[in-house]
């Protein structure tokens, strides 16, 4: 399965998370994208665990429900494995060697840092440009993932009407969405911090106008918000999710739940950024961009901006898109669609 294939055709982006499957199909061009299909379908408890498919039948049922609800028409799919399951490394390779020799050299280099038998791993690579440190070399991005994890996604898509064409990394999809909407470095020489909040973990990426400078996973997620709701109101996990998604939360929700969660989020973002500053020459960032389902919480970015004393915004993948279906309901779930949207962008030219 080729991570960096460069074909141009409509692609259904499928993002499988702990709580739901998110699906997006785009049409048009990267400059003028159109959302022609989308869906968010809940997953039963235990269907997806530890960033991997745990119950294939439950996930397959949800995927087929998402296809029906969305009305997606594309025939090929892109899925994302968690970056926690991927090994990435930038290698310096001679600029004058051919593709076959390059492939052989990369396979040899991979043996030195991949902690699994090479026949248990899927490898792919892409030449990303001339090396800044050696004018005789190109920088080559190598990505590796356990074959068993990739096979689970292949088997899943085989249960649908789709053909799996792309296996991507979730963080690459997020970066693709951000760069499709923003010109990094246009207004500042400081990098931007993208903080993606998952259910049980978060991921910080610090980016300049050409590359990711720093990447870090943290054990913090929206499950902390659910725990706060359960503790405050004495409700079940399901009832807490209902309160979280309600258009009319309890009157004391802001003070009792949202403010403590924002403080927890501030601490996590600040901690992650301190690790970045200590390992780089930077001492500041231009802004923080939040991603993830919980970012739909009204006022979250503004509250965090006050606490961080830095500009904070929410990554909205459909901000520059022409939404052709269910425009009135996509706004509430848009922050959760970023990975699926970034996957579907692979089909646009």
N, C-alpha and C positions, 0 to 999 in steps of 0.2 A: 504494500500500500504506500503510495508516494505522497509524502507530506507536502512537497513543493511542486506538484504537477501544475502546469500553467495552461489548462484548457479553459475555454470560455463557454459556459452553458448555465442555464438556470439550476440553482442548487438549493436544496432544502437543508437549512442549518438546524441541527438537532443538539440541544444542550441537555444532558441528563444530570440532574442534581439530586440531593438528598430528599427533597420534598416534591419535586415536580419535573416534568419534561417541558422544555421550552422549544418551540419550533417556529422558524421564520423562513419565508421564501421571498426573495427579492427579484425584481425585474428592473429594466432600464439600464442605467450606467452608474459607475461609481460617482460621477459628478451629479447625476440626477436619479437617485435610487427611488424605487417604488416598492412599498410593502404590499404584496398581493396576497399573502396568506400568513397567518400567525396563530398560535395557540399556546395556552399554558394549561397542562393537565396534571392534577395531583398524582403523586405516587403513594401507594400503600407503604406503611412502615415496614422496613426491612427489604424493600425492593432494591435500594441503592445504599451501600455502606462503605465507609473508609475510601471514599472517592472512586468506587468501583461497583460494577453491576453485581448484586448479591442474589437476586432472584430474577432470572432471565424471563420467565413467563409473565411475571407481574409487569416488568418494564416493557415487554413486547406488547402486552394489552394496552398499556398507556400510550405507547407510540402509535399504535393503530387508531386509537381514539383521537389522538392529536391530529393525525392525518385527516380523519373524517371531519373533525370539527373545523379545521383550518381551511379545508378545500384545496390544499396544495396540489399543484399539477406537475411540478417538476419530477423528473425521473431519477435524478441522482441526489445523493446525500453527502453531507459533511458532518462528522461528529468530532467531539473534543475529548481527549483524555486529560486528566488532571496533570498540571505541571509537577505535582508531587510524585507522579509515577514516571516522569520523563527525565532523562539525563541529557543535558545540552552542554556543548563546549565549542568554543571558537578555536579553530586550528589554523596555523599558518602553513600554506602549501605553495610550492613553486608555481609562479604565474604562467610558466611556459609549458606545463605538461598537459597532455590530452585528457579527455574525460575518462577513458578506460583506466589509464594509469592513476588518475586522481582517485577514482573509486577504489582501486587496489590499495593505494597509500592510506586512504581514510580507514579502510577496513583493518589495516595493520595498526594504525594509531588507536583505533577504538579498543583494541585488546588491552591497552595500558590503563584505561580508566573505567571501563564498564565492569561492574562487579558480578556479572553473570556469564555463563557460557555463551559464546557469541551466537550459537545456533538457537538460543532461546530469546533472541532479541531482534526487533525490527529496527533497522537503521535507515536514515535518510540524511541528505545533506544539500546545502545550497551555497554557492559562491556568493558572498555578500559584498565583495568589493576589494579594492587594493588595500593592502596592509599599511597602516600608518607608521609602523615601526620598521618595516623592511620593504623597500620598493621592488624587491625581486619576488615578493610573495603576495598571494591573495588571502584574505580572511575567508574561511569556510565554516559555516555553521553546521555542526553535526548534531542530530537529534536521535536518541535511542529510547526505546520503550520495550518492556517485556512483551514478547509475542503473545503470551496467554491473555494479556489485557486487551491487546488489539483484536485478537480473535473473538473475544466476547462481544465487541462492537460489530464485527463483521457478521457474526451469527445473529445478533439482534436485528440488524437492518435486513438481513435475509428473510426475516419473518414478515416484512412489509412488502409493498410494491416498489420500493426504492432499490437502487443500486448504489452501494457505498463507493465513492470515488476519492474522498479525502478523509484522512485521519489527522487531525490537527491537535494543537495544544491549547488549552483554554486561555492561557495568558496571551498567546499570540493573537487569538481572536479578539480579545479585549483591546490589545494595542492597535490592531487593525481598525477597530471602530473609532478609537480616539484619534488616530492619525487621519482618518477619513473626514473628520470634522474640524480639526484644529491644525494650525501651523505653529508647531512648537518653536520657541525661540524668536518668533516674529516681534514680540513686544518686550522680551526679557532675555538676558543671558543666563538666567537661572533655570534649572530643570523643573519638571512637573512631577508630582507624586501621584500615582494612580493607586488608590487603596480599594481593593475588591473585597467585599464582605460576603463570605459564604455562610453556610449554616453553622458549621463548627470551627471553621478556620478562615483566616483572611490572608491576602497576599498583597504586599507592597511592591510596586514597580516604580522606579525613578527613571525618567526618560529625558533625554535632550532631543534635539531636532532630528537626530539620525538613528539613535540606538537606545537600548535599555542599559542604564548605567549600574543599576543595582536591583536585586530581587530578593525578597525575604518572605517566608511563610510564618504566620503566627497563630497560636491556638486561641482565637477569638472569633466569634461569629454571631449571627442573628439569634442563635439559640439562647444567648445571654439575655436578649430582649424578651424572649418567650418566658424564660425563668423569672424575670422580674415581674411580668404580668401575672404568672401563676402565684407567685409569692404574695403579691399585693392584693389580689382579688380572690385567692383560694379556689382557683378553677383548674380544670384539666388542661392538658396540652392542646387538645382540639378546641376547647373553649377559648384558650389564650390566643390561638391563631385567628379565631373569629373576631375577637376584640381588636387584634392587630390590623385586620383587614376591614374593619367596620368604618363606615363614613361618619359615625357618631360614637366615638369612644367615650368611656366614662368621663365625667366632668373633671376629675382630678388626675386624669391620665398624664397630662403634661408634667405636672410637678412630681407625681408619684412614680412614674415609669420612664417617660422620655428624658427628663433631665438627668436622672442617674445613668441611663444608658449612654447619653451623649458624653457624660464625664468619663465613663469607661472607654468609650471610643476615642476620646481625646488622649487618654493615657496610652492607648495602644498605638495610635498614629504617632504620637510624640516619641514613644519608645522605639518604634520602627525607624523613624527618621534619625534618631540619635545614633543608631547602629550605622545608618548610611553616612552620616557626617563623620563618624569616627574612622570610616574605612575609605574616605575620599578626600579630595581637596575642597569640597563644597562645605559651606556653613549655613546655607539658606536654600530655600526653594521658591519658585514663583507662585505656586498654588497647589492645592490638594484637590483631586478629582475622586469622588466616591462612586463605587459601582456595587450593584447587588440589590436584591429584592427589598431589603429593609430600607433602602434609600428613598423609597416612595413615601416614607413617613413624613407628613407635612411639617415643614420647618426644620428638619434634621440638619440640612447643610448650613442653614443660617445660624442655628444654635452652635454648631461645631465651629463655624467661622469666628464667632465671638470668643469662644474658649481658646482656639488656637492662635487667634490674632493673625490669621493668614486667610487669603481668599480660598473659599471652598465652594465647589459646584458638584452637581450630580451628572454622571455620564448618562445621557439620554440618547440611545442609538437611533431613535426615529426622529430626532430633532430636525434633520435636514431632508427627511424622506417624505414622499407623497404617499400617505397611508390610504390605500384603496379599499380597505375592508375594516369594518367595526372601529371607526375612528373614535367613537364616543367612549369606548372601553379600554383602548390601548394605553392611555396615559397612566392609568393606575399601575399597570404591570410593566411599563416600558423599561425601568431600571433593571428588571430581571431578564430582559431579552438580549442583553448586550452580547453575550457569547454566541447565542444562536444567530444573531444579526451578523456578527463578525464572520461566522462560518459561511453564511449565505453570500457575503461579499465576495467570496472566492469565485463565484460564478459571473461576476460583473467585470466588464472591461472599461 
